[in-house]
Amino acid sequence: MKKVPIAVEDFKEIIKQDYYYVDKTKFIEDILNDGAKVKLFCRPRRFGKTLNMSTLNYFFDIENKDENRKLFNGLYIENSPLIEEQGKYPVIFLSMKGISSTKFEGALDKIKDKISNLYINYSFLMEVLNEFEIDKFRDIAKGNSNTAQLESSLLFLSKLLYKYYNQKVVVLIDEYDSPIMSAYEKGYYNEMRDFLKSFYGDVLKTNEYLQMGVLTGIIRVAQAGIFSDLNNFISYTTLNDEYSQSFGLVEDEVKTMLDYYKIGYEMLEVKKWYDGYSFGKSDIYNPWSILNFVQFKELKSYWINTSSNFMIRELLEHTGEEGLKTLERIFNREKVAVRITENVRFGNNLSASEVWELMLYSGYLTINGRLDDGRYLVRIPNIEIMNFFKDEFLTIVFGNYDKVDRLRDALRDKNIEQLNKSIEELVLHTMSSHDITKYYENPYHMLLLGFFYALDGYYLPKSNMEAGYGRADIILFPRDKTKAGYILELKRAYTKKPEKEVEKALQQIDENKYYVELERYGTKEIIKLGYVFDGKKVISSYIE
């Protein structure tokens, strides 16, 4: 039985070492039939971008072409007329993965090191270079290049490869946006943007030695200007039908793999956990999660990408009332309409709509249709990502699960004193001054709701639910109907007598009969809670 290729991203290693391989070589044929000289593919992390780029490298590379030809025996591309393109071009293959530092200078040093290693691999080129080219080549290979030499290093290398082989060059750049995303997070976005504009632009825009350029990333960065004056450039995101099945796994591929490993009986549960992504018109499974499930035979969350958690923090910090309402509906597993473009505009701060775009392109959300006004319906794709929001989201915001555990125990044991103490601690340590200066209760509402989602094994939280004669802020339905259910009415303090306001909150629960939904559900005991928030102070009361 073939080995499972978890984290194996080298095409040659997969074929030679007899790993299970899902044949994606039609991607090569599609690329060759695509008239665009430079192509950018935007997909979430761990959806097969690096493996596809490695496959292109072994297919096109003129070095070791006869040996590489054997790698494609029995695959789709072998029977395509375009197999004639195999082994015809010198290839520059560069991964920008891991370019991260607290300062721009540190990130630049890491890029310099990658280029140095790349040049060392091409040391044989020096036999055809003149003395000036040799000096420059050696400076770059030794890591002694200045910024100008580094910016033009890919262009210079393509020129030397053309000189050696008398053949134009294929340039493959994997995770092109990794340095940009890290730079935005660490605070030197403008410097990195300006550097990459020349670094990528020189080799892709005005390069007479370029046969074709292929880039992968998560997003297309709008104002970086890298692609602004390219006349023959196309970007393909998850919104496009083209190449929709080139990254990730379609259902037949997943079923075939599960059957091969004799676990096909798990297909229905696997679909709930790892399916649900929409790339163009195709329904896509998360390949990283599928491979891990096949290896470990356990349904759980495998797709954890801690490097992108800053987007969640950005969302919480910068989104306003409407953004909080949208996030609340997404947590409620609803489809919501948001404005999505194909370009993410980084700046000093991300707007709420730009954060939705980042979350979509990063794989936390997926498309579920398009409205006539141009907006897209988005939703959480599957159980795995819902668990991400339940676990990772809460860890990012609240630090650890201790608070969640205490809250769960308080609800289960009807310990109202501990429940109120937990909520007071939550507000005191989590709410920022940015949140509490606004005269609406939504930040508190969102905070508590996110907290309660961690308890969905014990309680089913419902927000703004129609109940009785109105809408209750939060209702907690106990999974075990012998346990108490809870109704929470939340208010922002508007007067200097919040104690009276909290009593009004409790009256509102009774007057509007919010409890009828819990009674209909079969809950025998109902506890009504009123909370008034005055900055970081919490005033509470309850009735049973």
Number of C-alpha atoms within 10 A of each C-alpha: 8 11 12 17 19 16 12 13 18 17 23 19 13 18 15 10 12 14 17 17 15 13 14 19 18 17 19 24 16 14 16 14 10 12 13 17 20 24 20 23 22 25 24 23 20 20 20 21 24 22 21 21 24 18 21 22 25 23 25 22 21 19 14 10 16 11 10 19 16 13 19 21 12 10 15 16 21 18 11 12 9 14 17 10 14 22 21 18 25 23 25 20 18 18 18 18 16 13 22 21 17 13 12 19 13 13 20 19 14 17 20 23 17 17 22 22 14 18 22 15 11 15 13 11 18 16 9 13 15 9 10 8 14 16 13 16 25 17 15 23 22 16 18 15 19 11 13 11 17 22 21 16 24 24 24 20 21 25 20 21 21 18 15 16 14 13 18 21 28 24 25 23 21 24 25 24 23 19 24 23 22 22 23 18 17 14 14 18 20 16 13 21 21 13 18 19 17 18 21 19 22 18 23 25 22 12 17 14 22 21 18 20 21 22 22 26 25 24 28 24 19 15 15 20 15 22 22 13 11 15 11 12 18 16 19 20 24 27 20 15 14 15 18 20 18 21 25 25 24 19 15 9 15 24 18 13 19 20 14 14 13 11 13 15 11 14 15 9 12 23 19 15 23 26 24 22 25 22 23 18 15 19 16 25 27 28 21 21 24 26 20 20 18 18 14 10 12 11 19 16 18 18 19 16 14 9 10 16 14 15 19 18 14 16 22 20 15 17 18 17 16 11 19 20 16 20 20 20 16 17 22 17 15 15 19 16 18 20 15 22 16 18 16 21 19 19 11 10 13 19 18 22 17 21 25 25 21 25 19 23 26 20 22 21 24 24 25 17 14 13 10 6 7 12 15 21 19 25 24 24 24 22 20 23 21 22 16 18 20 19 17 20 19 20 14 15 16 18 13 13 14 10 16 20 13 15 23 21 14 18 22 16 13 16 13 17 11 16 18 19 16 19 19 18 16 19 20 14 11 15 17 14 10 10 21 18 10 14 13 16 18 21 22 24 22 19 21 17 21 21 25 22 23 22 19 16 10 18 24 16 23 19 19 15 15 13 18 16 12 15 17 23 21 22 26 24 24 24 15 14 15 11 19 22 28 23 24 23 24 23 23 21 22 13 10 9 9 20 15 12 21 25 17 16 23 22 15 16 24 14 12 15 16 26 21 15 16 22 13 9 12 15 21 13 14 18 17 21 23 23 26 26 22 19 19 19 13 19 19 24 17 16 9 9
